[in-house]
Amino acid sequence: MGENASFWESLIYAHPTCTTWKQEAEGSIYHLASIFFVVGFMGGSGFFGLLYVFSLLGLGFLCSSVWAWLDVCAADIFSWNFVLFAICFVQFVYVTYQVRSVAFDREFQELYSALFQPLGISLTVYRKIVLCCDAEVITLEKEHCYAMQGKTPIDKLSLLVSGRIRVTVDGEFLHYIFPLQFLDSPEWDSLRPTEEGIFQVTLTAETDCRYVAWRRKKLYLLFAKHRFISRLFSILIGSDIAEKLYALNDRVHVGQGFRYDIRLPNFYHVALPETPPVPPPQHPHRLQRGSPRRKPAAVTNCGSFLAP
């Protein structure tokens, strides 16, 4: 303990105390370096935040090196500041290369700005998602089918980028799919990763469409590696299914001028204006595991709850 105490005492008290202070201020280069340090440490996160921080800190260390070389004439101070400047420069070049490596085509950039950036998804995470679909946007011509009822296997998850898709079952219209909506979110949600299935609806392009498609197996491998991406897609798919539920809800009607509310099928109904009601289809659309595209089977019996 005595040796340790003497070590700390020598470390603290061995140096002479400052009895007199310099009256003149340091040169402008020293103060410029300090300004760079203060402003540099105000940088944010992300690629551009890192570029901001490393560029200003690098300039600060460079000014400190010049100050140590010209004013202080201290080789150790110059050496340390120059080494730190070199580290910041290397980091700046590395981050710049990463920013250039995550550049995307126009459609993928627009998709990021519209859907993923508002959720706080970084470009590095988005790059993994884009690479999983091979950075390819597929074209579907007008009146061509993306999927056919009872024939097309459920082997991918697709997101509409532009155009409009019409969803039908047995030739009867269900709802539309618009840009930034998944084409097959109910089918995706109806199957486990190890299960296989086929579409129970027909998806037809009403206009020329462009969409992005992820293969099931490849996307599940991405989910296994990155749990954050798995949770992200779970949220996006859940929100997309909810929108399709409300689209179906607007088309399901019962007698006596009432609309069936799919949220509370046994208790709650919304009155409609005096318009002819649209009868439910004769062949309700059914998917495995209670898919959200399914029409309620007991709609015609709900009028008993409304009888005066």
Disulfide bonds with the S-S distance in Angstrom:
none
